[in-house]
Amino acid sequence: MVNLVAAQKPLLHGLMKLAGLTATAITIDSETVLNIWVPTGTLKSSVRPEKPVVVLVHGFAAEGIVTWQFQVASLTKKYNVYVPDLLFFGGSITDSLDRSPEFQAKCLVKAMGMLGIEKCTLVGFSYGGMVAFELARWWPELVEAVVISGSVLAITDLMMAKMVEETGASSSSELLLPTNVDRLKALLKVAMHKKIWFPNKLYKDFLEVMFSNRKEREQLLEALDSAHKDIIPSFSQRIHLLWGENDRIFNLQLAQNMKKELGDKVTLESIGKAGHLVHLERPCVYNRCLKKFLASVYEADAKS
């Protein structure tokens, strides 16, 4: 029987190509290959991005273009949009044993250097937000601004316990790496504000296609436990927290607390009737908010 999720992939790839993006594999080193969707016109070695660069960094449940499918076409008119697959998602892979968000960020920095990117704005969702924070922290000369949705600097044991309790899962891996339809339904129930019905067939197909590399992804989760939980870094960039008002995984209070901790360069905007998957639940509103912030960043740069 046809896997409905797999069958939609060629359509999604076609939509990316219509938006002007092409998938390319970047060999970081002898151990690591990063798959990234890039503006087609920048693939020639002599061409460098002329429009401002926006890098969309996905979360834990799906690869890049699945996560950002409703954002890419909205941004490509004014921005060069890059959509990477983090390691062990999509076509990205490594033989390195390092599973930390810092290593993900380091590989992404190397790939951007090979693509001729000198400055960018990062848009990070959930796990991708943690990677974006690491990148902005350690490579401030590369990152002009950061947009974060449904993420935190680091996950504490209390945060993880609350997330697990919400779904009745026994562990973080059971929550974020569901193995059956019931567990996937429980995850989507807390991730979305709206109740949307899908046939069980679609859940089964999603599990089959989107949750590969389970062993390595469990290791990615374990690496989050050893992240710098008690350190509040200082950022030189503007940071915009763009949140689902009804996020039950990283609630709005966490975003408000993070805004206070990180200081005056941080702004917070919430979108009503949306949960953790705010960019998928209310894409038109999300895109409008995102583009407004990006415009303010690059208009300010033009004036200076």
C-alpha positions as CSV (number, residue, x, y, z in Angstrom):
1,M,0.0,0.0,0.0
2,V,1.2,3.5,-0.8
3,N,2.7,5.5,2.0
4,L,0.7,8.8,1.9
5,V,3.4,10.8,3.6
6,A,6.2,9.5,1.3
7,A,3.9,10.1,-1.7
8,Q,3.6,13.8,-0.8
9,K,7.4,14.3,-0.7
10,P,7.8,14.8,-4.5
11,L,5.0,17.4,-4.3
12,L,6.8,19.2,-1.5
13,H,10.1,19.1,-3.3
14,G,8.4,20.5,-6.4
15,L,6.9,23.4,-4.3
16,M,10.4,24.2,-3.0
17,K,11.8,24.2,-6.5
18,L,9.0,26.6,-7.6
19,A,10.0,28.8,-4.7
20,G,13.6,28.8,-6.1
21,L,15.3,26.3,-3.8
22,T,17.4,23.3,-4.7
23,A,18.6,20.5,-2.4
24,T,22.3,20.1,-2.1
25,A,24.6,17.9,0.0
26,I,27.5,19.8,1.7
27,T,30.4,17.6,2.7
28,I,31.6,19.2,6.0
29,D,34.5,16.7,6.4
30,S,35.3,13.1,6.0
31,E,32.6,12.2,8.6
32,T,29.8,14.6,8.0
33,V,27.4,15.5,5.2
34,L,24.7,18.2,5.7
35,N,21.7,18.3,3.4
36,I,20.4,21.9,2.8
37,W,17.9,23.5,0.5
38,V,19.6,26.6,-1.0
39,P,18.6,29.4,-3.4
40,T,19.2,27.8,-6.8
41,G,21.0,30.9,-8.2
42,T,23.6,30.8,-5.5
43,L,24.9,27.3,-6.3
44,K,27.5,28.6,-8.8
45,S,30.8,29.1,-7.0
46,S,31.2,32.7,-8.3
47,V,27.7,33.8,-7.0
48,R,27.3,35.1,-3.5
49,P,23.9,35.9,-1.8
50,E,22.8,39.4,-2.6
51,K,19.6,39.5,-0.7
52,P,19.6,39.2,3.1
53,V,20.0,35.6,4.2
54,V,17.4,33.8,6.4
55,V,18.2,30.3,7.7
56,L,15.2,28.2,8.9
57,V,16.2,25.6,11.5
58,H,13.7,22.8,12.1
59,G,12.6,21.0,15.3
60,F,12.7,17.4,16.4
61,A,9.7,15.8,14.7
62,A,10.4,16.5,11.0
63,E,13.0,17.6,8.6
64,G,13.5,21.2,7.3
65,I,11.1,21.6,4.4
66,V,8.3,19.7,6.2
67,T,8.6,22.0,9.2
68,W,8.9,25.2,7.1
69,Q,6.7,24.3,4.2
70,F,4.3,27.3,4.7
71,Q,7.1,29.8,5.3
72,V,9.6,29.3,2.4
73,A,7.6,30.8,-0.5
74,S,6.4,33.7,1.7
75,L,10.1,34.8,2.3
76,T,11.9,34.1,-1.0
77,K,10.9,37.4,-2.8
78,K,13.0,39.5,-0.4
79,Y,15.4,37.0,1.2
80,N,17.7,34.2,0.2
81,V,16.2,31.4,2.2
82,Y,18.2,28.4,3.3
83,V,16.6,25.3,4.9
84,P,19.0,22.8,6.4
85,D,18.3,19.3,7.7
86,L,20.1,18.9,11.0
87,L,22.2,15.8,11.6
88,F,20.1,12.6,11.5
89,F,17.2,14.4,9.8
90,G,16.5,14.3,6.1
91,G,19.7,13.4,4.3
92,S,22.1,14.8,6.9
93,I,24.4,12.3,8.6
94,T,27.7,12.0,10.5
95,D,30.0,9.3,11.9
96,S,31.0,11.6,14.7
97,L,29.8,10.6,18.2
98,D,29.1,14.2,19.2
99,R,25.4,14.7,19.6
100,S,25.3,18.1,21.2
101,P,23.4,21.2,19.9
102,E,26.9,22.9,19.8
103,F,28.0,20.3,17.3
104,Q,24.9,20.8,15.2
105,A,25.6,24.5,15.2
106,K,29.3,24.0,14.3
107,C,28.4,21.9,11.3
108,L,25.8,24.4,10.2
109,V,28.4,27.2,10.4
110,K,30.8,25.2,8.3
111,A,28.1,24.6,5.7
112,M,27.2,28.3,5.5
113,G,30.8,29.2,5.1
114,M,31.1,26.8,2.1
115,L,28.0,28.4,0.7
116,G,29.4,31.9,0.9
117,I,27.1,33.1,3.7
118,E,28.7,35.9,5.7
119,K,25.7,37.2,7.6
120,C,22.2,35.8,8.3
121,T,19.1,35.8,10.5
122,L,18.3,32.5,12.1
123,V,14.7,31.3,12.6
124,G,14.7,28.4,15.0
125,F,11.8,26.2,16.1
126,S,11.9,24.0,19.2
127,Y,15.1,21.8,19.0
128,G,16.2,24.1,16.1
129,G,15.8,27.1,18.4
130,M,18.4,25.5,20.8
131,V,20.8,25.1,17.9
132,A,20.1,28.6,16.8
133,F,20.9,30.0,20.3
134,E,24.2,28.1,20.2
135,L,25.1,29.4,16.8
136,A,24.3,33.0,17.8
137,R,26.2,32.7,21.0
138,W,29.5,31.3,19.6
139,W,29.5,32.9,16.1
140,P,28.0,36.4,16.7
141,E,29.8,37.8,13.7
142,L,27.7,35.5,11.5
143,V,24.3,36.0,13.1
144,E,22.6,39.4,12.7
145,A,19.3,38.5,14.5
146,V,17.5,35.5,15.8
147,V,13.8,34.5,15.8
148,I,12.9,31.7,18.2
149,S,9.6,29.8,18.4
150,G,8.7,27.3,21.0
151,S,12.2,26.8,22.4
152,V,14.5,27.5,25.3
153,L,18.2,28.1,26.0
154,A,18.4,24.6,27.5
155,I,15.9,22.1,28.8
156,T,15.8,21.6,32.5
157,D,14.8,18.3,34.2
158,L,11.6,20.1,35.5
159,M,10.7,21.2,32.0
160,M,11.2,17.7,30.6
161,A,9.2,16.1,33.5
162,K,6.2,18.4,32.8
163,M,6.4,17.6,29.0
164,V,6.4,13.9,29.7
165,E,3.6,14.2,32.3
166,E,1.4,16.1,29.8
167,T,1.2,13.1,27.5
168,G,1.5,10.3,29.9
169,A,4.7,9.1,28.3
170,S,7.3,7.3,30.4
171,S,10.3,9.2,29.1
172,S,11.4,12.0,26.8
173,S,12.3,9.6,24.1
174,E,8.9,8.0,24.2
175,L,7.3,11.4,24.0
176,L,9.4,12.8,21.2
177,L,10.1,9.6,19.3
178,P,6.7,7.9,19.3
179,T,6.7,4.3,18.1
180,N,2.9,3.8,17.7
181,V,-0.2,5.7,16.6
182,D,-1.4,6.3,20.1
183,R,1.9,7.9,21.2
184,L,2.0,10.1,18.1
185,K,-1.6,11.2,18.7
186,A,-0.7,12.1,22.3
187,L,2.3,14.1,21.0
188,L,0.2,16.0,18.5
189,K,-2.5,16.6,21.1
190,V,-0.1,18.7,23.2
191,A,1.7,20.2,20.3
192,M,-1.4,21.7,18.6
193,H,-4.0,24.0,20.0
194,K,-6.7,22.9,17.5
195,K,-8.0,19.4,17.4
196,I,-7.6,18.0,13.9
197,W,-8.7,14.6,12.9
198,F,-6.4,12.4,10.8
199,P,-7.0,8.8,9.8
200,N,-4.8,6.2,11.5
201,K,-3.3,5.3,8.1
202,L,-1.7,8.8,8.0
203,Y,-0.3,8.5,11.5
204,K,1.2,5.1,10.6
205,D,2.7,6.5,7.4
206,F,4.2,9.6,9.2
207,L,5.8,7.3,11.8
208,E,7.4,5.2,9.1
209,V,8.8,8.2,7.1
210,M,9.6,10.8,9.7
211,F,11.1,8.9,12.6
212,S,14.2,7.3,11.1
213,N,17.6,7.2,12.8
214,R,15.9,6.5,16.2
215,K,19.0,5.4,18.0
216,E,20.9,8.6,17.0
217,R,17.9,10.8,17.8
218,E,17.7,9.3,21.3
219,Q,21.3,10.3,21.7
220,L,20.5,13.8,20.6
221,L,17.9,13.9,23.4
222,E,20.4,12.6,25.9
223,A,22.9,15.3,24.9
224,L,20.3,17.9,25.8
225,D,20.4,16.7,29.3
226,S,24.1,17.6,29.5
227,A,23.7,21.1,28.0
228,H,24.6,24.2,29.9
229,K,21.5,24.5,32.0
230,D,22.6,27.1,34.6
231,I,24.4,29.5,32.3
232,I,22.5,32.5,30.9
233,P,24.6,33.7,27.9
234,S,24.9,37.2,26.7
235,F,23.8,37.9,23.1
236,S,24.7,40.8,21.0
237,Q,22.0,40.3,18.5
238,R,18.3,41.2,18.5
239,I,16.2,38.2,19.5
240,H,12.5,38.0,18.7
241,L,10.5,35.3,20.5
242,L,7.5,34.4,18.3
243,W,5.2,32.2,20.3
244,G,2.0,30.2,20.2
245,E,-0.1,31.7,23.0
246,N,-1.4,28.2,23.9
247,D,1.9,26.3,23.6
248,R,1.8,23.4,26.1
249,I,5.3,22.2,25.6
250,F,7.2,25.5,26.2
251,N,4.5,27.7,27.5
252,L,4.2,31.5,27.2
253,Q,5.4,32.0,30.7
254,L,8.8,30.4,29.8
255,A,9.1,32.8,26.9
256,Q,8.3,35.8,29.2
257,N,10.9,34.6,31.7
258,M,13.5,34.2,29.0
259,K,12.8,37.7,27.7
260,K,13.5,39.1,31.2
261,E,16.7,37.0,31.6
262,L,18.2,37.9,28.2
263,G,17.6,41.7,28.4
264,D,16.6,44.7,26.4
265,K,17.4,43.3,22.9
266,V,14.7,40.7,23.3
267,T,11.2,41.2,22.1
268,L,8.2,38.8,22.6
269,E,5.2,38.4,20.4
270,S,2.4,35.8,20.9
271,I,-0.1,34.4,18.4
272,G,-3.5,33.5,19.7
273,K,-5.3,30.2,19.0
274,A,-2.0,28.5,18.3
275,G,0.1,25.9,20.2
276,H,3.7,24.7,19.9
277,L,3.3,24.2,16.1
278,V,2.3,27.9,15.7
279,H,4.0,28.2,12.3
280,L,1.8,25.3,11.0
281,E,-1.4,26.1,12.8
282,R,-1.5,29.8,11.9
283,P,1.0,30.2,9.0
284,C,-0.4,33.4,7.6
285,V,-0.3,35.2,10.9
286,Y,3.1,33.7,11.7
287,N,4.5,34.8,8.3
288,R,3.2,38.3,8.8
289,C,4.9,38.6,12.2
290,L,8.1,37.1,10.9
291,K,8.3,39.4,7.9
292,K,7.6,42.4,10.0
293,F,10.5,41.6,12.3
294,L,12.9,40.8,9.4
295,A,12.0,44.1,7.7
296,S,12.8,46.0,10.9
297,V,16.2,44.2,11.1
298,Y,17.3,45.0,7.6
299,E,15.7,48.5,7.4
300,A,17.8,49.3,10.5
301,D,20.9,47.9,8.8
302,A,20.2,50.0,5.6
303,K,19.9,53.2,7.7
304,S,23.2,52.5,9.5
